[in-house]
Amino acid sequence: MTQADERAEGWTGLAETSLGVAFPRDLEHQRADRLFVDPFARLFLDAAGDLGACWTNVPSRPAGPSGPGSST
């Protein structure tokens, strides 16, 4: 059984989408110049266990204009 199969057994698309929304909300909450406050986004990701950890193990900052895929 692959990791994707295991994930499919325990989570629906809606659950994964909600984690996908919580992740950028948590990133915005952590910024010093944030546009909004969402202290519950991190709690939501942590409560999701292993699936939430999949989201929190990615780099916390977007690549930006000089990152991968830029033409400069």
All heavy atoms as a GROMACS GRO file, in nm:
protein
  538
    1MET      N    1   0.084  -0.118   0.000
    1MET     CA    2   0.000   0.000   0.000
    1MET      C    3   0.089   0.125   0.000
    1MET      O    4   0.181   0.136   0.079
    1MET     CB    5  -0.089  -0.004   0.124
    1MET     CG    6  -0.184   0.113   0.130
    1MET     SD    7  -0.298   0.107   0.270
    1MET     CE    8  -0.415  -0.012   0.210
    2THR      N    9   0.059   0.217  -0.088
    2THR     CA   10   0.138   0.339  -0.096
    2THR      C   11   0.086   0.443   0.003
    2THR      O   12  -0.022   0.428   0.060
    2THR     CB   13   0.131   0.399  -0.238
    2THR    OG1   14  -0.003   0.444  -0.261
    2THR    CG2   15   0.173   0.298  -0.343
    3GLN      N   16   0.164   0.548   0.021
    3GLN     CA   17   0.123   0.655   0.113
    3GLN      C   18  -0.004   0.721   0.062
    3GLN      O   19  -0.092   0.756   0.141
    3GLN     CB   20   0.235   0.757   0.126
    3GLN     CG   21   0.205   0.866   0.226
    3GLN     CD   22   0.319   0.965   0.240
    3GLN    OE1   23   0.414   0.962   0.165
    3GLN    NE2   24   0.309   1.052   0.338
    4ALA      N   25  -0.018   0.736  -0.069
    4ALA     CA   26  -0.139   0.796  -0.124
    4ALA      C   27  -0.261   0.709  -0.096
    4ALA      O   28  -0.369   0.760  -0.067
    4ALA     CB   29  -0.123   0.818  -0.274
    5ASP      N   30  -0.244   0.575  -0.103
    5ASP     CA   31  -0.355   0.485  -0.073
    5ASP      C   32  -0.397   0.497   0.072
    5ASP      O   33  -0.516   0.499   0.104
    5ASP     CB   34  -0.316   0.339  -0.102
    5ASP     CG   35  -0.294   0.313  -0.249
    5ASP    OD1   36  -0.355   0.383  -0.333
    5ASP    OD2   37  -0.216   0.221  -0.281
    6GLU      N   38  -0.299   0.504   0.162
    6GLU     CA   39  -0.329   0.518   0.304
    6GLU      C   40  -0.402   0.649   0.330
    6GLU      O   41  -0.496   0.655   0.407
    6GLU     CB   42  -0.200   0.514   0.386
    6GLU     CG   43  -0.134   0.378   0.389
    6GLU     CD   44   0.000   0.381   0.459
    6GLU    OE1   45   0.032   0.483   0.523
    6GLU    OE2   46   0.073   0.282   0.448
    7ARG      N   47  -0.358   0.755   0.265
    7ARG     CA   48  -0.420   0.885   0.283
    7ARG      C   49  -0.563   0.882   0.230
    7ARG      O   50  -0.653   0.938   0.291
    7ARG     CB   51  -0.338   0.991   0.211
    7ARG     CG   52  -0.355   1.127   0.267
    7ARG     CD   53  -0.262   1.225   0.205
    7ARG     NE   54  -0.257   1.213   0.062
    7ARG     CZ   55  -0.164   1.264  -0.016
    7ARG    NH1   56  -0.066   1.330   0.038
    7ARG    NH2   57  -0.165   1.248  -0.145
    8ALA      N   58  -0.585   0.815   0.119
    8ALA     CA   59  -0.718   0.810   0.059
    8ALA      C   60  -0.816   0.736   0.150
    8ALA      O   61  -0.935   0.768   0.151
    8ALA     CB   62  -0.712   0.742  -0.077
    9GLU      N   63  -0.769   0.640   0.228
    9GLU     CA   64  -0.857   0.566   0.317
    9GLU      C   65  -0.905   0.652   0.433
    9GLU      O   66  -1.017   0.637   0.479
    9GLU     CB   67  -0.785   0.444   0.372
    9GLU     CG   68  -0.767   0.334   0.272
    9GLU     CD   69  -0.698   0.213   0.332
    9GLU    OE1   70  -0.690   0.203   0.456
    9GLU    OE2   71  -0.653   0.129   0.254
   10GLY      N   72  -0.822   0.740   0.483
   10GLY     CA   73  -0.856   0.815   0.603
   10GLY      C   74  -0.904   0.957   0.580
   10GLY      O   75  -0.957   1.018   0.671
   11TRP      N   76  -0.885   1.013   0.463
   11TRP     CA   77  -0.916   1.154   0.441
   11TRP      C   78  -0.995   1.171   0.312
   11TRP      O   79  -0.971   1.104   0.213
   11TRP     CB   80  -0.788   1.236   0.432
   11TRP     CG   81  -0.711   1.235   0.560
   11TRP    CD1   82  -0.616   1.146   0.597
   11TRP    CD2   83  -0.725   1.326   0.667
   11TRP    NE1   84  -0.570   1.176   0.722
   11TRP    CE2   85  -0.634   1.286   0.766
   11TRP    CE3   86  -0.805   1.438   0.688
   11TRP    CZ2   87  -0.622   1.355   0.887
   11TRP    CZ3   88  -0.791   1.506   0.807
   11TRP    CH2   89  -0.701   1.465   0.905
   12THR      N   90  -1.085   1.264   0.314
   12THR     CA   91  -1.160   1.297   0.193
   12THR      C   92  -1.094   1.416   0.125
   12THR      O   93  -1.008   1.482   0.184
   12THR     CB   94  -1.305   1.335   0.228
   12THR    OG1   95  -1.304   1.455   0.305
   12THR    CG2   96  -1.374   1.223   0.305
   13GLY      N   97  -1.136   1.446   0.005
   13GLY     CA   98  -1.084   1.562  -0.065
   13GLY      C   99  -1.111   1.691   0.010
   13GLY      O  100  -1.030   1.783   0.012
   14LEU      N  101  -1.227   1.697   0.075
   14LEU     CA  102  -1.263   1.816   0.151
   14LEU      C  103  -1.167   1.836   0.268
   14LEU      O  104  -1.124   1.949   0.295
   14LEU     CB  105  -1.406   1.805   0.201
   14LEU     CG  106  -1.458   1.924   0.283
   14LEU    CD1  107  -1.452   2.051   0.199
   14LEU    CD2  108  -1.598   1.896   0.330
   15ALA      N  109  -1.130   1.728   0.335
   15ALA     CA  110  -1.036   1.739   0.448
   15ALA      C  111  -0.900   1.788   0.400
   15ALA      O  112  -0.837   1.873   0.463
   15ALA     CB  113  -1.022   1.605   0.519
   16GLU      N  114  -0.853   1.734   0.288
   16GLU     CA  115  -0.724   1.776   0.236
   16GLU      C  116  -0.728   1.921   0.188
   16GLU      O  117  -0.633   1.996   0.207
   16GLU     CB  118  -0.679   1.683   0.124
   16GLU     CG  119  -0.642   1.545   0.176
   16GLU     CD  120  -0.586   1.454   0.068
   16GLU    OE1  121  -0.579   1.495  -0.049
   16GLU    OE2  122  -0.550   1.342   0.104
   17THR      N  123  -0.839   1.962   0.130
   17THR     CA  124  -0.854   2.101   0.086
   17THR      C  125  -0.851   2.195   0.206
   17THR      O  126  -0.788   2.301   0.202
   17THR     CB  127  -0.984   2.120   0.008
   17THR    OG1  128  -0.981   2.034  -0.106
   17THR    CG2  129  -1.004   2.264  -0.035
   18SER      N  130  -0.916   2.156   0.315
   18SER     CA  131  -0.917   2.244   0.433
   18SER      C  132  -0.777   2.260   0.490
   18SER      O  133  -0.741   2.368   0.537
   18SER     CB  134  -1.014   2.190   0.538
   18SER     OG  135  -0.973   2.064   0.585
   19LEU      N  136  -0.696   2.155   0.483
   19LEU     CA  137  -0.556   2.167   0.528
   19LEU      C  138  -0.477   2.254   0.432
   19LEU      O  139  -0.391   2.332   0.474
   19LEU     CB  140  -0.492   2.030   0.541
   19LEU     CG  141  -0.548   1.943   0.653
   19LEU    CD1  142  -0.494   1.801   0.642
   19LEU    CD2  143  -0.517   2.003   0.788
   20GLY      N  144  -0.507   2.242   0.304
   20GLY     CA  145  -0.441   2.325   0.204
   20GLY      C  146  -0.472   2.472   0.221
   20GLY      O  147  -0.391   2.559   0.185
   21VAL      N  148  -0.587   2.505   0.276
   21VAL     CA  149  -0.623   2.643   0.304
   21VAL      C  150  -0.561   2.689   0.436
   21VAL      O  151  -0.516   2.803   0.448
   21VAL     CB  152  -0.776   2.660   0.307
   21VAL    CG1  153  -0.817   2.796   0.358
   21VAL    CG2  154  -0.834   2.634   0.169
   22ALA      N  155  -0.555   2.599   0.533
   22ALA     CA  156  -0.499   2.635   0.664
   22ALA      C  157  -0.351   2.668   0.655
   22ALA      O  158  -0.302   2.755   0.728
   22ALA     CB  159  -0.522   2.522   0.764
   23PHE      N  160  -0.278   2.599   0.567
   23PHE     CA  161  -0.134   2.622   0.558
   23PHE      C  162  -0.098   2.765   0.521
   23PHE      O  163  -0.021   2.830   0.593
   23PHE     CB  164  -0.071   2.521   0.462
   23PHE     CG  165   0.076   2.542   0.445
   23PHE    CD1  166   0.164   2.518   0.549
   23PHE    CD2  167   0.127   2.588   0.326
   23PHE    CE1  168   0.299   2.539   0.534
   23PHE    CE2  169   0.262   2.609   0.310
   23PHE     CZ  170   0.349   2.585   0.414
   24PRO      N  171  -0.149   2.822   0.410
   24PRO     CA  172  -0.112   2.961   0.380
   24PRO      C  173  -0.167   3.060   0.483
   24PRO      O  174  -0.107   3.165   0.506
   24PRO     CB  175  -0.168   2.987   0.240
   24PRO     CG  176  -0.268   2.880   0.218
   24PRO     CD  177  -0.228   2.764   0.302
   25ARG      N  178  -0.278   3.026   0.547
   25ARG     CA  179  -0.329   3.114   0.652
   25ARG      C  180  -0.231   3.117   0.770
   25ARG      O  181  -0.209   3.222   0.830
   25ARG     CB  182  -0.468   3.069   0.698
   25ARG     CG  183  -0.574   3.093   0.591
   25ARG     CD  184  -0.713   3.062   0.642
   25ARG     NE  185  -0.753   3.152   0.749
   25ARG     CZ  186  -0.810   3.270   0.731
   25ARG    NH1  187  -0.835   3.314   0.609
   25ARG    NH2  188  -0.843   3.345   0.834
   26ASP      N  189  -0.172   3.002   0.801
   26ASP     CA  190  -0.072   2.998   0.908
   26ASP      C  191   0.053   3.076   0.868
   26ASP      O  192   0.109   3.149   0.950
   26ASP     CB  193  -0.035   2.853   0.941
   26ASP     CG  194   0.071   2.845   1.048
   26ASP    OD1  195   0.053   2.907   1.155
   26ASP    OD2  196   0.174   2.778   1.025
   27LEU      N  197   0.095   3.063   0.743
   27LEU     CA  198   0.211   3.140   0.697
   27LEU      C  199   0.186   3.290   0.709
   27LEU      O  200   0.273   3.365   0.754
   27LEU     CB  201   0.245   3.105   0.552
   27LEU     CG  202   0.300   2.966   0.525
   27LEU    CD1  203   0.326   2.948   0.377
   27LEU    CD2  204   0.428   2.943   0.604
   28GLU      N  205   0.068   3.334   0.669
   28GLU     CA  206   0.035   3.477   0.678
   28GLU      C  207   0.031   3.522   0.824
   28GLU      O  208   0.080   3.630   0.857
   28GLU     CB  209  -0.100   3.504   0.611
   28GLU     CG  210  -0.140   3.650   0.610
   28GLU     CD  211  -0.047   3.739   0.529
   28GLU    OE1  212   0.019   3.690   0.436
   28GLU    OE2  213  -0.040   3.860   0.560
   29HIS      N  214  -0.022   3.439   0.910
   29HIS     CA  215  -0.030   3.473   1.052
   29HIS      C  216   0.109   3.492   1.113
   29HIS      O  217   0.127   3.574   1.203
   29HIS     CB  218  -0.106   3.362   1.127
   29HIS     CG  219  -0.106   3.379   1.276
   29HIS    ND1  220  -0.185   3.472   1.340
   29HIS    CD2  221  -0.034   3.318   1.372
   29HIS    CE1  222  -0.164   3.465   1.470
   29HIS    NE2  223  -0.072   3.372   1.492
   30GLN      N  224   0.208   3.419   1.064
   30GLN     CA  225   0.344   3.427   1.117
   30GLN      C  226   0.421   3.551   1.071
   30GLN      O  227   0.522   3.587   1.131
   30GLN     CB  228   0.424   3.302   1.077
   30GLN     CG  229   0.372   3.175   1.142
   30GLN     CD  230   0.448   3.054   1.093
   30GLN    OE1  231   0.567   3.060   1.069
   30GLN    NE2  232   0.378   2.944   1.077
   31ARG      N  233   0.375   3.615   0.966
   31ARG     CA  234   0.446   3.733   0.913
   31ARG      C  235   0.435   3.851   1.007
   31ARG      O  236   0.333   3.872   1.070
   31ARG     CB  237   0.387   3.772   0.777
   31ARG     CG  238   0.410   3.672   0.668
   31ARG     CD  239   0.335   3.712   0.543
   31ARG     NE  240   0.359   3.850   0.508
   31ARG     CZ  241   0.415   3.891   0.396
   31ARG    NH1  242   0.451   3.804   0.306
   31ARG    NH2  243   0.433   4.019   0.372
   32ALA      N  244   0.540   3.932   1.012
   32ALA     CA  245   0.536   4.053   1.095
   32ALA      C  246   0.440   4.156   1.038
   32ALA      O  247   0.375   4.229   1.112
   32ALA     CB  248   0.677   4.112   1.106
   33ASP      N  249   0.429   4.161   0.904
   33ASP     CA  250   0.340   4.258   0.839
   33ASP      C  251   0.213   4.190   0.788
   33ASP      O  252   0.162   4.221   0.683
   33ASP     CB  253   0.413   4.329   0.725
   33ASP     CG  254   0.457   4.232   0.616
   33ASP    OD1  255   0.462   4.109   0.641
   33ASP    OD2  256   0.486   4.279   0.504
   34ARG      N  257   0.160   4.099   0.867
   34ARG     CA  258   0.046   4.017   0.824
   34ARG      C  259  -0.079   4.100   0.795
   34ARG      O  260  -0.099   4.207   0.853
   34ARG     CB  261   0.015   3.911   0.929
   34ARG     CG  262  -0.021   3.965   1.064
   34ARG     CD  263  -0.043   3.850   1.162
   34ARG     NE  264  -0.039   3.901   1.298
   34ARG     CZ  265   0.057   3.871   1.385
   34ARG    NH1  266   0.156   3.792   1.352
   34ARG    NH2  267   0.053   3.921   1.506
   35LEU      N  268  -0.160   4.047   0.706
   35LEU     CA  269  -0.285   4.112   0.670
   35LEU      C  270  -0.399   4.068   0.761
   35LEU      O  271  -0.500   4.137   0.771
   35LEU     CB  272  -0.321   4.080   0.525
   35LEU     CG  273  -0.221   4.130   0.421
   35LEU    CD1  274  -0.260   4.080   0.283
   35LEU    CD2  275  -0.214   4.282   0.425
   36PHE      N  276  -0.386   3.952   0.824
   36PHE     CA  277  -0.489   3.903   0.916
   36PHE      C  278  -0.425   3.811   1.020
   36PHE      O  279  -0.312   3.766   1.004
   36PHE     CB  280  -0.602   3.829   0.842
   36PHE     CG  281  -0.554   3.714   0.758
   36PHE    CD1  282  -0.535   3.587   0.814
   36PHE    CD2  283  -0.530   3.730   0.623
   36PHE    CE1  284  -0.491   3.481   0.736
   36PHE    CE2  285  -0.487   3.624   0.545
   36PHE     CZ  286  -0.468   3.500   0.602
   37VAL      N  287  -0.498   3.786   1.126
   37VAL     CA  288  -0.453   3.701   1.235
   37VAL      C  289  -0.537   3.575   1.234
   37VAL      O  290  -0.660   3.582   1.228
   37VAL     CB  291  -0.469   3.774   1.371
   37VAL    CG1  292  -0.433   3.683   1.486
   37VAL    CG2  293  -0.384   3.899   1.374
   38ASP      N  294  -0.471   3.460   1.236
   38ASP     CA  295  -0.543   3.332   1.241
   38ASP      C  296  -0.464   3.234   1.329
   38ASP      O  297  -0.392   3.150   1.281
   38ASP     CB  298  -0.563   3.274   1.103
   38ASP     CG  299  -0.653   3.151   1.103
   38ASP    OD1  300  -0.690   3.103   1.213
   38ASP    OD2  301  -0.686   3.102   0.995
   39PRO      N  302  -0.478   3.247   1.462
   39PRO     CA  303  -0.403   3.158   1.551
   39PRO      C  304  -0.452   3.014   1.545
   39PRO      O  305  -0.383   2.923   1.591
   39PRO     CB  306  -0.428   3.218   1.690
   39PRO     CG  307  -0.558   3.290   1.677
   39PRO     CD  308  -0.562   3.341   1.535
   40PHE      N  309  -0.568   2.989   1.485
   40PHE     CA  310  -0.623   2.854   1.481
   40PHE      C  311  -0.572   2.773   1.363
   40PHE      O  312  -0.584   2.650   1.362
   40PHE     CB  313  -0.775   2.861   1.479
   40PHE     CG  314  -0.830   2.929   1.601
   40PHE    CD1  315  -0.881   3.056   1.591
   40PHE    CD2  316  -0.826   2.867   1.724
   40PHE    CE1  317  -0.930   3.121   1.704
   40PHE    CE2  318  -0.874   2.930   1.838
   40PHE     CZ  319  -0.926   3.057   1.827
   41ALA      N  320  -0.514   2.836   1.264
   41ALA     CA  321  -0.465   2.762   1.147
   41ALA      C  322  -0.357   2.662   1.188
   41ALA      O  323  -0.361   2.545   1.147
   41ALA     CB  324  -0.412   2.859   1.041
   42ARG      N  325  -0.261   2.704   1.268
   42ARG     CA  326  -0.155   2.612   1.314
   42ARG      C  327  -0.212   2.501   1.401
   42ARG      O  328  -0.175   2.385   1.390
   42ARG     CB  329  -0.048   2.691   1.390
   42ARG     CG  330   0.056   2.607   1.461
   42ARG     CD  331   0.128   2.508   1.374
   42ARG     NE  332   0.189   2.571   1.261
   42ARG     CZ  333   0.274   2.513   1.177
   42ARG    NH1  334   0.309   2.388   1.196
   42ARG    NH2  335   0.323   2.577   1.076
   43LEU      N  336  -0.307   2.535   1.488
   43LEU     CA  337  -0.370   2.433   1.572
   43LEU      C  338  -0.442   2.329   1.487
   43LEU      O  339  -0.439   2.210   1.517
   43LEU     CB  340  -0.468   2.499   1.670
   43LEU     CG  341  -0.406   2.594   1.772
   43LEU    CD1  342  -0.515   2.665   1.850
   43LEU    CD2  343  -0.313   2.518   1.865
   44PHE      N  344  -0.507   2.375   1.382
   44PHE     CA  345  -0.578   2.285   1.291
   44PHE      C  346  -0.480   2.191   1.220
   44PHE      O  347  -0.503   2.070   1.213
   44PHE     CB  348  -0.656   2.369   1.189
   44PHE     CG  349  -0.742   2.288   1.097
   44PHE    CD1  350  -0.855   2.226   1.144
   44PHE    CD2  351  -0.709   2.277   0.964
   44PHE    CE1  352  -0.935   2.151   1.059
   44PHE    CE2  353  -0.788   2.202   0.878
   44PHE     CZ  354  -0.903   2.140   0.925
   45LEU      N  355  -0.369   2.245   1.171
   45LEU     CA  356  -0.268   2.161   1.106
   45LEU      C  357  -0.208   2.061   1.203
   45LEU      O  358  -0.188   1.944   1.169
   45LEU     CB  359  -0.158   2.249   1.045
   45LEU     CG  360  -0.198   2.333   0.925
   45LEU    CD1  361  -0.091   2.437   0.896
   45LEU    CD2  362  -0.222   2.245   0.804
   46ASP      N  363  -0.178   2.105   1.324
   46ASP     CA  364  -0.121   2.015   1.423
   46ASP      C  365  -0.218   1.905   1.462
   46ASP      O  366  -0.179   1.790   1.481
   46ASP     CB  367  -0.078   2.093   1.548
   46ASP     CG  368   0.043   2.181   1.523
   46ASP    OD1  369   0.112   2.162   1.420
   46ASP    OD2  370   0.067   2.271   1.606
   47ALA      N  371  -0.346   1.937   1.472
   47ALA     CA  372  -0.447   1.839   1.509
   47ALA      C  373  -0.468   1.734   1.400
   47ALA      O  374  -0.515   1.624   1.429
   47ALA     CB  375  -0.579   1.909   1.541
   48ALA      N  376  -0.432   1.766   1.277
   48ALA     CA  377  -0.450   1.672   1.166
   48ALA      C  378  -0.346   1.562   1.167
   48ALA      O  379  -0.353   1.470   1.085
   48ALA     CB  380  -0.447   1.748   1.034
   49GLY      N  381  -0.249   1.570   1.254
   49GLY     CA  382  -0.149   1.464   1.266
   49GLY      C  383  -0.057   1.456   1.146
   49GLY      O  384  -0.005   1.557   1.100
   50ASP      N  385  -0.040   1.334   1.095
   50ASP     CA  386   0.055   1.311   0.986
   50ASP      C  387   0.020   1.388   0.859
   50ASP      O  388   0.108   1.437   0.790
   50ASP     CB  389   0.065   1.162   0.953
   50ASP     CG  390   0.134   1.084   1.063
   50ASP    OD1  391   0.205   1.146   1.145
   50ASP    OD2  392   0.115   0.961   1.068
   51LEU      N  393  -0.107   1.397   0.828
   51LEU     CA  394  -0.145   1.470   0.706
   51LEU      C  395  -0.117   1.619   0.722
   51LEU      O  396  -0.071   1.684   0.629
   51LEU     CB  397  -0.292   1.447   0.672
   51LEU     CG  398  -0.336   1.498   0.536
   51LEU    CD1  399  -0.252   1.438   0.423
   51LEU    CD2  400  -0.481   1.468   0.511
   52GLY      N  401  -0.140   1.673   0.840
   52GLY     CA  402  -0.106   1.812   0.866
   52GLY      C  403   0.044   1.834   0.858
   52GLY      O  404   0.091   1.938   0.812
   53ALA      N  405   0.121   1.736   0.904
   53ALA     CA  406   0.267   1.747   0.900
   53ALA      C  407   0.318   1.752   0.757
   53ALA      O  408   0.421   1.814   0.730
   53ALA     CB  409   0.330   1.629   0.974
   54CYS      N  410   0.248   1.690   0.663
   54CYS     CA  411   0.288   1.697   0.523
   54CYS      C  412   0.290   1.843   0.476
   54CYS      O  413   0.375   1.882   0.399
   54CYS     CB  414   0.192   1.618   0.434
   54CYS     SG  415   0.198   1.441   0.460
   55TRP      N  416   0.196   1.922   0.525
   55TRP     CA  417   0.189   2.063   0.487
   55TRP      C  418   0.293   2.146   0.558
   55TRP      O  419   0.347   2.241   0.504
   55TRP     CB  420   0.050   2.119   0.516
   55TRP     CG  421  -0.050   2.073   0.416
   55TRP    CD1  422  -0.136   1.970   0.430
   55TRP    CD2  423  -0.070   2.126   0.286
   55TRP    NE1  424  -0.210   1.957   0.316
   55TRP    CE2  425  -0.172   2.050   0.226
   55TRP    CE3  426  -0.011   2.230   0.214
   55TRP    CZ2  427  -0.217   2.077   0.097
   55TRP    CZ3  428  -0.056   2.255   0.086
   55TRP    CH2  429  -0.158   2.179   0.029
   56THR      N  430   0.322   2.114   0.682
   56THR     CA  431   0.412   2.199   0.760
   56THR      C  432   0.558   2.170   0.733
   56THR      O  433   0.643   2.245   0.779
   56THR     CB  434   0.383   2.185   0.911
   56THR    OG1  435   0.398   2.049   0.949
   56THR    CG2  436   0.244   2.232   0.945
   57ASN      N  437   0.591   2.067   0.657
   57ASN     CA  438   0.730   2.035   0.627
   57ASN      C  439   0.780   2.097   0.497
   57ASN      O  440   0.889   2.068   0.454
   57ASN     CB  441   0.750   1.883   0.621
   57ASN     CG  442   0.741   1.821   0.758
   57ASN    OD1  443   0.772   1.883   0.858
   57ASN    ND2  444   0.697   1.697   0.764
   58VAL      N  445   0.701   2.182   0.434
   58VAL     CA  446   0.745   2.249   0.312
   58VAL      C  447   0.810   2.381   0.352
   58VAL      O  448   0.787   2.432   0.460
   58VAL     CB  449   0.628   2.272   0.214
   58VAL    CG1  450   0.569   2.141   0.170
   58VAL    CG2  451   0.523   2.360   0.274
   59PRO      N  452   0.890   2.441   0.263
   59PRO     CA  453   0.953   2.570   0.296
   59PRO      C  454   0.849   2.674   0.334
   59PRO      O  455   0.741   2.679   0.276
   59PRO     CB  456   1.025   2.609   0.167
   59PRO     CG  457   1.042   2.482   0.092
   59PRO     CD  458   0.928   2.393   0.132
   60SER      N  459   0.881   2.757   0.430
   60SER     CA  460   0.783   2.852   0.482
   60SER      C  461   0.775   2.981   0.401
   60SER      O  462   0.688   3.061   0.425
   60SER     CB  463   0.815   2.885   0.628
   60SER     OG  464   0.942   2.946   0.636
   61ARG      N  465   0.864   3.002   0.308
   61ARG     CA  466   0.860   3.125   0.228
   61ARG      C  467   0.849   3.090   0.081
   61ARG      O  468   0.918   3.002   0.033
   61ARG     CB  469   0.986   3.209   0.250
   61ARG     CG  470   0.996   3.264   0.389
   61ARG     CD  471   1.106   3.367   0.392
   61ARG     NE  472   1.092   3.443   0.514
   61ARG     CZ  473   1.039   3.564   0.519
   61ARG    NH1  474   0.997   3.623   0.411
   61ARG    NH2  475   1.030   3.628   0.633
   62PRO      N  476   0.762   3.160   0.008
   62PRO     CA  477   0.755   3.137  -0.135
   62PRO      C  478   0.884   3.180  -0.204
   62PRO      O  479   0.959   3.262  -0.150
   62PRO     CB  480   0.637   3.223  -0.181
   62PRO     CG  481   0.607   3.314  -0.069
   62PRO     CD  482   0.670   3.259   0.056
   63ALA      N  483   0.908   3.124  -0.321
   63ALA     CA  484   1.034   3.149  -0.392
   63ALA      C  485   1.053   3.296  -0.429
   63ALA      O  486   1.161   3.349  -0.422
   63ALA     CB  487   1.041   3.061  -0.517
   64GLY      N  488   0.947   3.364  -0.471
   64GLY     CA  489   0.960   3.504  -0.510
   64GLY      C  490   1.017   3.519  -0.650
   64GLY      O  491   1.044   3.423  -0.718
   65PRO      N  492   1.041   3.643  -0.694
   65PRO     CA  493   1.084   3.669  -0.830
   65PRO      C  494   1.220   3.610  -0.866
   65PRO      O  495   1.245   3.578  -0.981
   65PRO     CB  496   1.089   3.821  -0.841
   65PRO     CG  497   1.043   3.876  -0.713
   65PRO     CD  498   1.020   3.765  -0.617
   66SER      N  499   1.309   3.594  -0.771
   66SER     CA  500   1.442   3.544  -0.806
   66SER      C  501   1.454   3.394  -0.776
   66SER      O  502   1.562   3.340  -0.786
   66SER     CB  503   1.549   3.621  -0.729
   66SER     OG  504   1.531   3.602  -0.590
   67GLY      N  505   1.344   3.330  -0.742
   67GLY     CA  506   1.346   3.188  -0.707
   67GLY      C  507   1.338   3.100  -0.830
   67GLY      O  508   1.350   3.146  -0.944
   68PRO      N  509   1.318   2.970  -0.808
   68PRO     CA  510   1.311   2.876  -0.920
   68PRO      C  511   1.203   2.914  -1.019
   68PRO      O  512   1.096   2.961  -0.979
   68PRO     CB  513   1.276   2.743  -0.850
   68PRO     CG  514   1.314   2.763  -0.708
   68PRO     CD  515   1.303   2.908  -0.680
   69GLY      N  516   1.229   2.897  -1.143
   69GLY     CA  517   1.133   2.926  -1.249
   69GLY      C  518   1.132   3.070  -1.296
   69GLY      O  519   1.058   3.107  -1.385
   70SER      N  520   1.213   3.156  -1.236
   70SER     CA  521   1.216   3.295  -1.282
   70SER      C  522   1.305   3.307  -1.405
   70SER      O  523   1.391   3.226  -1.430
   70SER     CB  524   1.267   3.387  -1.170
   70SER     OG  525   1.401   3.360  -1.144
   71SER      N  526   1.281   3.408  -1.480
   71SER     CA  527   1.356   3.426  -1.604
   71SER      C  528   1.474   3.522  -1.586
   71SER      O  529   1.532   3.566  -1.682
   71SER     CB  530   1.263   3.477  -1.713
   71SER     OG  531   1.205   3.598  -1.673
   72THR      N  532   1.508   3.559  -1.464
   72THR     CA  533   1.619   3.651  -1.443
   72THR      C  534   1.749   3.579  -1.422
   72THR      O  535   1.756   3.467  -1.385
   72THR     CB  536   1.594   3.741  -1.319
   72THR    OG1  537   1.569   3.660  -1.206
   72THR    CG2  538   1.481   3.835  -1.347
   0.00000   0.00000   0.00000
